[in-house]
């Protein structure tokens, strides 16, 4: 499971982006593009912080 942890975080982030767009979740004062950039940056940071562990 640890081998696929970066992949799981990336897929979960894509799921969050799709969910936010599907349910039309808006952050007051920010546009949809800014919301997507914020979520994308959080996902990229999460993937970056997970250590690389091979088999």
N, C-alpha and C positions, 0 to 999 in steps of 0.2 A: 504494500500500500504506500509506503514511503517513497517508493520509486516513482509513483505517479502523482505525487502531491502537487507539483507545479501545474501539471495538466488539469487536475481537479479544480484548483483555484482559478485557472484561466476559464474553464468551462462554466464554473459557478458565476464568474464575473460576466460572461456573455449572457448567461441566464438572467442575471440581475438587470443588465441593460435591456434585454428583450422584455422582461417583466415591467420595467419602468415605462417603456414605450407602449406596451399593450394596455396597461391600466392607466395610462396618461397621468402619471405622477409628476407634479410640477413643484419646483422649489420656488417659493415666492421671491420675486426680484431677479431671478435668473432665467435665461432662456434654456430651451431643450438642448442646444449644443453645449452650453456650459455644463449642464447637468451630466451629459454624456462624457465630457472631458474629465470631470471630477471623478466619476465612477471608473473611467478608464485608467486614470492615474492611480486610484486606490488599488485596482486590480493589478496593474503593473508593479506597484510597490509591494503588494502581497506576494507576487510571483518572485520578485527579486529577493525578498527577505527569506524565502524558503531555501534551506541549504541544498546543494546538489548531493544526491546520494545515489550511487549506482548499485547494481546488483552484486 
